[in-house]
């Protein structure tokens, strides 16, 4: 059993509210990351308390940590450094990644070990002067702390700047071999990026996330593969020669600056996104074949405006129906998000035969006629709560996220093979559809239902279900006797009681079960489930925000 648990739960992340909880936890040797929401003082010797398999300590914001970091810890933070903090707590460690918050001036040479490769400095208002670790690769800080000549080590390849209204870019402040640069505004009303004469972006840059006011008044690096550009509404127009020919991803916050009759996008672009700028600038032109690169795989029109319910700007194909046959056929598109404003008819054979994901927003109220949705489509979302038209999917296994979709099968419930129970049932005083009538259902997604806590004995789904996705509030019973065809079970932070039968030889019957999919936060389920199910665990690691 020890080997089994090590193999299937070694990526577990666990939160502890006090030291006693951690000490009493039975399976410490299988933890990878821990979160402490309590003060850790000098009297707590973590080197002897923590097992060496733990690599990361996450701390509650502003929670006191003032003890030596164990030699086996690779990552820690956010670490608040005040007057009582001892540099020796981390200087002699083997840390590779650290997040620091401090309002006092620090001597980073005396504070940080040379092993640090990733550093995040928050709330720090003092200038850096050749004091950062020599092996640093990733740095996040405020621009004003690092805008001195060569304050950032040449080893840094990934940089995120937090910009204030008085921030400016000066020559010789960026590393020569920088690969990734993100410019993040501290205040959303900052729109103009100040650049001194003589400043140029390193030609090595392949990733750039930046805002530029109302015109592109600087030259983009020639080797860019990812460009995230924010531009306010103006008469300024982007020209073909301004865009690097190596671009694979283009995210443009705005869009009226693009005249797609005169701009040729690089034929390397795989991911193209236009979103509404806070000024109201948006892309709304009729899509044409010549504007869409052959290499395109993802296309999105999004509305990120904080007042998006009041603003009726966004993509609507210039007011024209989307009916040009083969419009996307030359592309490699697998995903299209038409955004919240789009409300145009979609013609037959317009969408590409490679399409897997299609999102239609809150305004869409058109018929989805036979032949308009390709057989390749795996997921369709229609967000409008009042949408009640017949959806003619070409593939019965297409997952349709639409409140009324199941009503199409009232007279032939045996034909429904895949069902997402819509999130609209969370807000309306009506019961979600009865599951038991869909006797051939193979895929059931309950993840949007906040209050779905268990299956009633009278309403068990059919044995035909192969894939089941639970809502986080689910605490009921999953008995494999009733789910003998179940192959994939997604937990989503729920805590179901997993049980099954035992055959005449004393072996558990798992039938067709292949994977139980859970994330690192599924503490309660992991603690309560019978260990015989560990062999099916597939743990999804949490995405880092740093």
C-alpha atoms as one frame of an Amber mdcrd trajectory, in Angstrom:
protein
   0.000   0.000   0.000   2.929   2.349   0.716   4.243   2.069  -2.857   0.733
   2.543  -4.224   0.195   5.741  -2.279   3.623   7.113  -3.149   3.019   6.501
  -6.829  -0.446   8.053  -7.007  -0.454  10.845  -4.403   3.084  12.239  -4.477
   1.900  15.567  -5.966  -0.482  16.354  -3.131  -0.772  19.962  -1.930  -2.146
  20.441   1.585  -3.217  23.409   3.717  -2.621  23.542   7.494  -4.059  26.068
   9.954  -1.721  25.255  12.827   1.419  23.246  13.514  -0.482  20.567  15.426
  -2.596  19.797  12.352   0.555  19.229  10.336   2.223  17.045  12.977  -0.897
  14.882  13.266  -1.291  14.489   9.502  -0.694  10.807   8.692   0.678  10.996
   5.175   3.305  13.763   5.358   5.815  11.687   3.410   3.638  11.946   0.275
   3.224  15.721   0.251   4.833  17.913  -2.394   3.570  21.387  -1.424   2.193
  22.746   1.852   0.371  25.942   2.793   0.837  27.385   6.294  -1.774  29.915
   7.459  -0.186  30.285  10.913   2.924  32.128  12.223   6.184  30.161  12.096
   8.599  31.521  14.705  12.288  30.857  15.527  11.326  28.132  18.005   9.945
  25.912  15.204  12.669  23.785  13.609  11.238  22.896  10.210  14.338  20.911
   9.238  13.380  18.228  11.758   9.589  18.560  11.414   9.157  18.459   7.627
   9.907  15.355   5.550  12.420  15.885   2.695   9.848  15.140  -0.030   8.235
  18.562   0.537   9.610  21.026  -2.009   7.388  24.088  -1.627   6.098  26.106
   1.361   3.319  28.585   0.619   2.478  31.140   3.300  -0.627  33.154   4.093
  -0.164  36.782   3.094   1.498  38.821   5.894   1.822  35.730   8.069   5.042
  35.835  10.129   7.782  33.429   9.072  11.043  33.784  10.991  12.888  30.484
  11.082  15.480  28.705   8.966  14.263  27.309   5.664  15.039  23.563   5.459
  17.805  22.552   3.059  15.428  20.515   0.857  12.875  23.313   0.257  13.064
  24.736  -3.278  10.284  27.344  -3.151   8.766  29.630  -0.483   6.522  32.690
  -0.249   5.084  35.186   0.073   7.702  35.949   2.733   7.158  39.222   4.628
  10.519  40.590   5.717  10.398  42.996   8.651  12.970  44.315  11.138  12.967
  41.083  13.171  13.717  38.822  10.226  17.130  37.149  10.168  18.912  36.938
   6.801  20.351  33.584   7.851  16.870  32.073   7.595  17.227  31.922   3.822
  20.834  32.895   2.973  22.190  29.398   3.694  19.260  27.580   2.084  19.039
  25.863  -1.306  16.009  27.868  -2.411  15.406  28.247  -6.134  12.202  30.289
  -6.056  11.089  32.957  -3.574   8.376  35.600  -3.274   9.255  38.522  -0.991
   7.208  41.393   0.401   8.979  44.227   2.198   8.517  47.906   2.976  12.076
  48.222   4.336  15.299  48.526   2.367  16.946  45.150   1.886  20.459  44.005
   1.115  19.712  41.242  -1.366  23.340  40.124  -1.531  23.251  39.283   2.173
  19.696  37.960   2.059  19.417  35.618  -0.938  21.404  32.470  -1.744  23.087
  32.133  -5.145  20.784  29.182  -5.879  17.809  31.524  -6.480  16.607  31.403
 -10.097  13.110  32.932  -9.641  12.425  36.091  -7.590   9.177  38.017  -7.024
   9.554  41.305  -5.100   6.318  42.967  -3.930   5.669  46.402  -2.372   9.358
  47.279  -2.577  10.031  50.962  -3.294  13.842  51.056  -3.212  16.235  50.944
  -6.167  18.186  47.795  -6.926  21.938  48.161  -7.460  23.760  45.079  -8.755
  22.662  43.024  -5.764  20.499  40.252  -7.188  21.629  36.587  -7.363  23.962
  35.825 -10.309  21.929  32.825 -11.522  18.573  34.616 -11.588  16.357  33.650
 -14.558  12.904  34.985 -13.619  12.195  38.365 -11.983   8.996  40.202 -11.070
   9.264  43.686  -9.543   8.152  47.307  -9.889   9.775  49.149 -12.759  10.991
  51.967 -10.503  13.112  49.555  -8.463  15.066  48.282 -11.463  15.261  51.165
 -13.940  18.915  51.913 -13.194  21.639  50.951 -15.645  22.285  47.179 -15.419
  20.395  46.733 -12.130  19.015  43.454 -13.487  21.474  40.552 -13.947  22.236
  39.583 -17.540  21.174  36.032 -16.636  17.473  37.060 -16.433  15.429  35.742
 -19.370  11.889  36.347 -18.041  10.848  39.707 -16.568   7.533  41.095 -15.322
   7.383  44.827 -14.560   4.685  46.529 -12.475   4.293  50.063 -13.864   3.142
  53.196 -12.046   2.035  56.419 -13.749   5.503  57.942 -13.301   7.338  54.838
 -14.513   9.506  55.069 -17.608  11.718  52.819 -19.723  15.354  53.882 -19.873
  18.167  52.666 -22.125  20.362  49.764 -20.946  17.950  48.616 -18.222  16.890
  45.311 -19.789  19.137  42.224 -20.033  20.601  41.663 -23.490  19.298  38.075
 -23.736  15.804  38.678 -22.346  13.224  36.291 -23.834   9.981  37.297 -22.067
   8.757  40.737 -20.928   5.378  41.493 -19.331   4.367  45.076 -18.540   1.586
  45.110 -15.955  -0.209  48.292 -14.860  -0.663  48.867 -11.125  -3.631  51.156
 -11.881  -5.979  50.417 -14.824  -6.270  54.084 -15.859  -2.603  54.191 -16.888
  -2.594  54.040 -20.671   0.591  55.704 -21.948   3.925  53.894 -21.686   6.772
  56.345 -21.164   9.937  55.509 -23.137  13.133  57.596 -23.111  15.084  58.344
 -26.277  17.588  55.615 -27.039  15.580  52.784 -25.486  15.136  49.661 -27.614
  13.734  46.260 -26.753  16.267  43.405 -26.839  16.147  41.619 -30.192  16.163
  38.315 -28.296  12.581  38.879 -27.037  10.091  36.203 -28.078   7.270  37.136
 -25.619   5.941  40.676 -25.060   2.857  41.775 -23.096   2.565  45.568 -23.239
   0.267  48.618 -23.468   0.992  51.545 -25.778  -1.633  54.283 -25.418  -3.190
  55.290 -28.741  -0.413  54.481 -31.208   2.438  52.045 -31.684   5.286  54.521
 -31.227   8.068  51.976 -30.756   9.521  49.190 -32.872   8.580  45.641 -31.951
  11.407  43.085 -31.576  11.867  41.106 -34.822  11.847  37.616 -33.252   8.572
  37.929 -31.298   6.422  34.801 -31.127   3.852  36.095 -28.585   2.470  39.658
 -28.573  -0.181  40.903 -26.127  -0.877  44.525 -27.085  -3.299  47.043 -25.545
  -4.272  50.103 -27.595  -6.951  52.762 -27.062  -9.452  53.906 -29.692  -7.890
  56.306 -32.200  -7.395  56.976 -35.925  -4.018  55.247 -35.786  -3.820  52.070
 -37.889  -1.593  49.029 -37.513   0.370  48.260 -40.676   1.564  44.907 -41.981
   5.255  45.770 -41.651   4.846  46.578 -37.929   4.086  42.966 -37.028   7.020
  40.541 -36.631   6.917  37.742 -39.194   7.575  35.141 -36.480   4.376  35.754
 -34.460   2.499  32.669 -33.268   0.183  34.362 -30.753  -1.425  37.805 -31.116
  -3.706  39.153 -28.367  -4.969  42.633 -29.241  -6.942  44.653 -26.665  -8.730
  46.948 -29.061  -9.245  46.334 -32.744 -10.554  49.402 -34.541  -6.872  50.091
 -35.315  -6.881  46.997 -37.560  -8.088  47.577 -41.109  -8.173  43.952 -42.183
  -8.514  44.900 -45.864  -5.032  46.410 -45.704  -3.273  44.334 -43.022  -1.813
  40.924 -43.789  -1.241  38.909 -40.634   1.911  36.756 -40.485   1.247  33.242
 -41.789   2.818  31.883 -38.583  -0.033  32.985 -36.281  -1.742  30.108 -34.471
  -3.696  31.984 -31.780  -5.520  35.267 -32.530  -7.609  37.151 -29.985  -9.343
  40.543 -30.114 -10.829  41.879 -26.889 -12.677  45.060 -25.924 -10.361  47.792
 -24.620 -11.475  49.791 -21.562 -11.794  52.879 -23.808 -14.402  51.077 -25.929
 -11.988  50.175 -28.711 -12.997  46.868 -30.285 -12.712  44.799 -33.457 -15.959
  44.548 -35.429 -15.305  43.908 -39.110 -16.673  41.288 -41.470 -14.348  38.296
 -41.455 -12.732  37.528 -44.799 -10.597  34.607 -45.912  -7.547  36.707 -46.709
  -7.425  38.068 -43.131  -7.196  34.627 -41.507  -3.747  32.953 -41.700  -3.520
  29.323 -42.852  -1.718  28.497 -39.598  -4.578  29.729 -37.359  -5.726  27.253
 -34.661  -7.552  29.456 -32.113  -9.709  32.547 -32.736 -11.350  34.592 -29.954
 -13.355  37.800 -29.582 -13.670  38.656 -25.908 -15.155  41.384 -23.755 -13.013
  42.135 -20.697 -14.564  45.535 -19.997 -15.620  45.962 -16.314 -18.921  47.468
 -17.512 -19.428  44.937 -20.310 -23.166  44.615 -19.606 -23.641  48.310 -20.399
 -21.322  48.500 -23.411 -22.659  47.133 -26.697 -19.310  47.098 -28.452 -17.558
  43.995 -29.601 -17.388  41.583 -32.506 -20.575  41.069 -34.537 -18.998  40.335
 -37.931 -19.506  43.968 -38.908 -23.281  43.408 -38.889 -23.095  40.782 -41.668
 -24.308  37.142 -41.517 -21.543  34.556 -41.193 -22.532  32.615 -44.288 -19.542
  32.511 -46.651 -19.066  28.796 -47.327 -15.544  27.598 -46.595 -14.620  30.860
 -44.837 -12.367  29.054 -42.367 -11.600  25.914 -44.389  -8.027  26.937 -45.242
  -7.172  27.343 -41.539  -6.357  24.762 -38.861  -8.913  26.169 -36.399  -9.846
  23.947 -33.460 -11.371  26.645 -31.196 -13.544  29.734 -31.848 -15.010  32.095
 -29.236 -17.283  34.638 -30.937 -17.787  36.682 -27.742 -20.808  38.222 -26.013
 -21.943  40.596 -28.782 -22.026  38.223 -31.756 -25.552  37.492 -33.011 -25.436
  36.563 -36.683 -26.717  33.508 -38.578 -24.081  30.811 -39.167 -24.362  29.183
 -42.567 -23.822  25.615 -43.750 -20.177  24.529 -44.127 -18.890  27.879 -42.847
 -17.187  26.559 -39.723 -14.037  24.497 -40.382 -14.056  20.662 -40.343 -11.243
  20.769 -37.747 -13.272  22.700 -35.136 -13.483  21.115 -31.666 -14.678  23.995
 -29.456 -17.251  26.723 -30.216 -18.416  29.421 -27.774 -21.443  31.607 -28.530
 -22.058  34.400 -26.012 -24.953  36.080 -24.226 -26.343  37.823 -27.323 -26.506
  34.844 -29.668 -30.109  33.939 -30.530 -29.895  32.431 -34.025 -30.893  28.985
 -35.287 -28.076  26.448 -35.443 -29.286  24.642 -38.524 -28.356  21.211 -39.864
 -24.904  21.382 -41.432 -23.794  24.522 -39.590 -21.942  22.580 -36.867 -19.095
  20.283 -38.016 -18.884  16.632 -36.972 -15.519  17.335 -35.327 -17.140  19.584
 -32.680 -16.537  18.280 -29.148 -17.851  21.227 -27.081 -20.501  23.881 -27.784
 -21.518  26.643 -25.368 -24.564  28.877 -25.906 -24.621  31.312 -22.968 -27.967
  33.058 -23.461 -30.291  31.800 -20.704 -33.437  32.244 -22.801 -32.067  30.432
 -25.857 -34.598  27.716 -26.701 -34.022  26.890 -30.349 -33.243  23.431 -31.690
 -29.490  22.796 -31.906 -28.650  20.499 -34.808 -25.346  18.903 -33.879 -23.694
  16.627 -36.432 -22.058  14.510 -33.736 -24.254  13.046 -30.951 -21.230  13.081
 -28.615 -20.829  16.871 -28.817 -21.048  18.306 -25.279 -23.618  21.134 -25.439
 -23.645  23.676 -22.617 -27.102  25.173 -23.085 -29.997  25.206 -20.633 -32.684
  24.013 -23.039 -30.670  21.447 -25.018 -32.047  18.359 -23.247 -35.627  19.442
 -24.080 -34.970  18.415 -27.689 -34.981  14.801 -26.500 -38.328  14.737 -24.641
 -39.851  12.418 -27.215 -36.674  10.413 -27.814 -34.587  10.515 -24.603 -32.671
   7.419 -25.687 -30.904   9.509 -28.358 -29.143  11.803 -25.870 -25.590  10.507
 -25.358 -23.846  13.496 -23.724 -25.284  16.020 -21.259 -23.991  19.107 -19.470
 -26.471  20.270 -16.832 -26.491  24.041 -17.409 -25.373  26.547 -14.725 -28.653
  28.432 -15.211 -30.314  25.966 -12.834 -28.296  27.565 -10.032 -30.178  30.852
 -10.463 -33.698  29.755 -11.354 -36.345  28.169  -9.140 -36.689  25.032 -11.258
 -35.395  21.507 -10.963 -32.634  20.294 -13.283 -33.622  17.547 -15.736 -34.170
  14.026 -14.441 -31.176  11.932 -15.400 -32.768   8.501 -15.347 -34.827   9.028
 -18.520 -31.663   9.285 -20.648 -31.005   5.567 -20.694 -28.111   5.661 -23.175
 -26.266   8.590 -21.621 -22.485   8.087 -21.843 -21.133  11.469 -20.698 -22.613
  13.443 -17.776 -21.181  16.782 -16.615 -22.598  18.070 -13.315 -19.749  20.480
 -12.579 -21.889  23.617 -12.984 -24.526  22.606 -10.406 -23.634  24.235  -7.093
 -26.174  22.365  -4.976 -26.095  18.894  -6.524 -24.890  16.836  -3.550 -25.951
  13.265  -4.303 -27.826  10.880  -6.580 -31.116   9.642  -5.181 -31.547   5.862
  -5.166 -34.559   6.244  -7.470 -32.720   8.437  -9.938 -29.469   6.622 -10.628
 -28.016   7.243 -14.061 -27.910   4.383 -16.474 -25.042   1.898 -16.481 -24.110
   3.326 -19.881 -22.239   6.298 -18.371 -18.540   6.232 -19.276 -17.489   9.712
 -18.166 -18.837  11.484 -15.062 -17.837  14.988 -13.920 -18.994  15.953 -10.427
 -19.755  19.353  -8.943 -17.592  20.526  -6.034 -20.513  20.262  -3.586 -21.137
  16.568  -4.267 -20.846  14.408  -1.125 -23.035  11.472  -2.161 -22.199   7.894
  -3.000 -20.582   6.561  -6.169 -21.210   2.828  -6.165 -19.519   1.187  -9.141
 -22.275  -1.423  -9.218 -24.451   1.321 -10.741 -21.593   2.665 -12.894 -20.118
  -0.494 -14.374 -19.185   1.222 -17.659 -17.613   4.225 -15.924 -14.108   4.899
 -17.259 -13.352   8.464 -16.135 -14.510  10.162 -12.924 -13.599  13.822 -12.308
 -13.826  14.862  -8.642 -13.581  18.708  -8.794 -12.911  19.134  -5.042 -15.982
  17.077  -4.146 -15.959  14.289  -1.604 -17.969  11.328  -2.905 -18.064   8.064
  -1.033 -16.498   5.538  -3.416 -17.657   1.948  -2.988 -17.788  -1.180  -5.092
 -18.512  -4.882  -4.840 -16.116  -7.740  -4.051 -16.079 -10.919  -6.134 -16.147
 -14.499  -4.833 -12.333 -14.544  -4.643 -12.189 -11.451  -2.443 -11.070  -9.045
  -5.189 -12.634  -5.628  -5.688 -14.685  -5.125  -8.864 -13.519  -1.974 -10.616
 -15.301  -2.904 -13.851 -14.148  -0.432 -16.556 -12.698   2.305 -14.320  -9.516
   3.856 -15.782  -8.967   7.215 -14.051 -10.158   9.214 -11.050  -9.175  12.781
 -11.929  -8.587  15.190  -9.051  -6.502  18.245  -8.244  -4.013  18.898  -5.469
  -6.688  20.510  -3.293  -8.846  17.377  -3.042  -7.754  16.868   0.575 -11.000
  15.584   2.014 -11.552  13.018  -0.709  -8.002  11.647  -0.522  -8.246  11.284
   3.258 -11.594   9.512   3.169 -11.433   7.261   0.095 -10.526   3.581   0.344
  -6.844   3.184  -0.595  -7.734   0.543  -3.200  -8.819   3.444  -5.451  -5.408
   5.168  -5.296  -4.220   3.196  -8.319  -6.705   5.126 -10.489  -5.667   8.601
  -9.314  -4.628  11.160 -11.899  -3.668  14.296  -9.976  -3.759  17.625 -11.823
  -1.171  20.020 -10.433  -2.327  23.535  -9.550  -1.201  26.264 -11.914   1.326
  28.644 -10.412   0.346  32.324 -10.371   3.913  33.515  -9.988
